Amino acid sequence: MPIEIPSDLTPELVPFAWLLGTWEGNGFMGYGDAEQRAFRQRVTFEQTGLPFLVYRARTTLLDDEGEPQREATYEQGLWELARPREDGDIGPGMLPPDPVPVVASAEDVEKLRNADGGFDISVSITQPGGVAELYLGQIKGPRVELTTDAVIRAQGAKEYVSGTRLYGLVNNHLMWAWDMAAEGHELATHASAELTKIDPAESQQ
C-alpha cells in the first residue's frame, strides 16, 4: 500500500508521513524477574500544523483468552527532525514560530539528510511515575532507530537508566521493539508489538 502524504502536511514532517494515524495491535512485555504479559496497545501519531508529531500510546493488559483485563500504562511525547534551531523556529517557552516555516519546501528537507541517507530525529517521551526520556536517532524510509540521550527521573521514581526503540513498517504493519536498562539490569528486551492502522472512526471508540 503506497504511503499517502496529506496535502496540508508540514514539509518537515514528510519523512514521518508513514507513521501518521492510529495503530492498534497486540504484543508482549516483560523484564528481569517480572512475568511476561500480553497487552493490547493503541498508538497515535498526529500532526498539528507545527513541525512535530504528537505521539500517544495507551496500553491494556490482556487475560489468558486475549481479552482486555485492565489498563496498564500510558505515554506521550513529541517526534521531530533534529536540526539546529533558527530565529524563526518555535520557542523557547511559548514563543511562536514565524508564519512561514523555516523548513518550507521539499528541497529544504532534502538538505537535512544525514550521511547515511536518512534524517536525524529527536523524540521526547514522558511516562507515569516521574520518568522522561529524550531519544536521538534517525528515520530512514519506513524505519526508525532510537537510543536515549538523556533520562530524567523525579525523586522517588523507579530506576530507569537507558533504552532503545525500533520502529518499522513491514507488510503495512507497524512493528516496534523496546529494550531498556532498569532496576539494576543491563539493557535487555522489554516489549514488542505488531500494530495495524485502524479507521479514524474506530480510534474514537
C-alpha positions in Angstrom: 0.0 0.0 0.0 1.5 3.3 -1.0 2.2 5.9 1.7 -0.2 8.8 1.5 1.2 12.3 2.2 -1.6 14.7 3.4 -1.7 17.8 1.3 -1.5 20.0 4.4 1.4 18.2 5.9 4.2 20.5 7.1 7.2 19.8 4.8 9.5 19.0 7.7 7.1 16.1 8.6 7.2 14.3 5.2 9.8 11.8 6.4 7.3 10.8 9.1 4.3 10.5 6.8 4.1 6.7 7.0 3.6 6.9 10.8 0.6 9.2 10.7 -2.7 7.9 12.0 -3.9 5.5 14.7 -2.5 2.0 15.1 -3.7 -0.9 17.2 -2.5 -4.4 17.9 -1.1 -6.8 20.4 2.3 -7.5 21.9 4.2 -8.9 24.9 6.1 -7.2 27.7 8.4 -8.4 30.5 11.7 -7.6 32.1 14.0 -9.2 34.6 12.1 -11.3 37.0 8.7 -9.8 36.0 6.2 -12.1 34.5 5.8 -11.8 30.7 2.4 -10.4 29.9 0.3 -10.0 26.7 -1.0 -6.5 26.0 -3.0 -4.5 23.5 -1.8 -1.1 22.5 -3.3 1.9 20.6 -0.7 4.3 19.3 -1.5 7.6 17.6 0.8 9.9 15.6 -0.9 13.2 15.0 0.1 16.4 13.1 -0.9 19.8 14.4 0.3 22.1 11.6 3.6 22.6 13.5 6.9 20.8 12.7 6.5 17.9 15.1 4.3 14.9 15.6 2.3 14.3 18.8 2.7 10.7 20.0 0.3 8.9 22.3 0.3 5.2 23.4 -2.3 3.6 25.6 -1.6 0.0 26.8 -4.1 -2.5 28.2 -3.2 -5.9 29.7 -4.9 -9.0 28.3 -6.1 -12.1 30.1 -5.3 -15.7 29.1 -8.1 -15.6 26.5 -6.7 -12.4 24.9 -9.5 -10.2 26.2 -8.8 -6.8 27.9 -8.2 -7.2 31.6 -7.1 -3.8 32.9 -5.3 -0.6 32.0 -1.5 -0.9 32.2 0.1 2.4 31.3 0.1 5.4 29.0 2.9 7.5 27.5 3.0 10.6 25.2 5.6 12.7 23.5 6.8 14.7 20.6 8.7 13.5 17.4 10.6 15.9 15.2 13.7 16.3 13.0 16.8 17.1 14.9 18.5 20.2 13.4 19.9 23.5 14.5 17.1 25.8 15.5 16.8 29.3 14.0 15.2 32.6 15.0 12.0 31.7 13.1 11.5 28.4 14.9 9.2 27.7 17.8 10.3 28.5 21.3 11.9 28.9 23.7 8.9 28.7 26.1 5.7 29.7 24.4 7.3 31.9 21.7 5.5 31.0 18.4 7.3 30.2 15.1 7.2 32.6 12.2 4.2 32.2 9.9 6.4 30.8 7.1 8.2 27.7 8.3 12.0 27.7 8.5 11.9 24.4 6.5 9.4 25.5 3.9 9.9 23.1 1.0 10.9 19.6 -0.1 14.2 21.0 -1.2 14.8 22.4 2.3 14.0 18.9 3.8 16.4 17.2 1.4 19.2 19.4 2.6 18.7 17.8 6.1 19.6 14.3 5.1 22.5 12.8 7.0 25.5 10.9 5.7 23.5 7.6 6.0 20.8 8.9 3.7 18.2 9.3 6.5 17.2 12.1 8.8 18.4 12.8 12.3 15.5 12.9 14.7 14.7 13.6 18.4 11.9 12.1 20.4 10.8 13.1 23.8 8.6 10.7 25.8 7.1 11.0 29.3 5.8 8.1 31.3 3.8 7.8 34.6 5.9 7.6 37.7 8.1 10.6 37.0 10.2 9.4 34.1 11.0 11.4 31.0 13.2 10.2 28.1 15.0 12.1 25.3 15.8 9.8 22.4 18.1 10.6 19.5 18.3 8.6 16.3 17.3 8.5 12.7 14.4 7.9 10.4 15.3 6.3 7.1 12.4 5.4 4.9 9.9 3.3 6.9 12.3 2.6 9.7 13.2 4.4 13.0 16.1 3.7 15.3 16.3 5.5 18.7 18.7 5.5 21.6 18.2 7.5 24.8 20.4 10.6 25.1 19.1 11.5 28.5 16.7 10.2 31.1 15.1 12.4 33.8 13.6 10.8 37.0 11.7 12.5 39.7 12.5 11.9 43.3 11.2 8.5 44.3 10.8 7.3 40.7 11.9 3.7 39.9 15.4 3.3 38.5 15.4 3.6 34.7 18.8 4.1 33.1 18.5 3.9 29.3 16.5 2.5 26.4 16.5 1.8 22.7 13.4 1.7 20.5 13.0 0.4 16.9 10.0 1.0 14.6 9.4 -0.3 11.2 6.7 -0.7 8.6 6.5 -4.3 7.5 3.7 -5.5 5.2 1.7 -2.4 6.2 2.1 -3.3 9.9 3.9 -1.1 12.4 6.3 -3.3 14.2 8.2 -1.9 17.3 10.6 -3.2 19.9 11.8 -1.6 23.1 14.9 -2.6 25.1 15.7 -1.0 28.4 18.2 -0.9 31.3 16.4 -0.5 34.6 16.3 -1.6 38.2 19.8 -2.9 38.3 19.6 -4.9 35.0 21.6 -4.4 31.8 20.0 -3.4 28.5 17.6 -6.2 27.6 14.4 -6.9 25.8 11.4 -5.3 27.4 8.5 -5.2 25.0 7.4 -5.5 21.4 4.2 -5.4 19.4 2.7 -5.6 15.9 0.1 -2.9 15.1 -2.3 -2.3 12.3 -3.6 1.0 11.2 -7.3 1.5 12.1 -10.0 3.7 10.7 -10.2 7.1 12.3 -13.8 6.3 13.4 -12.6 3.3 15.4 -10.0 5.5 17.1 -12.8 7.3 18.9 -14.2 4.2 20.5 
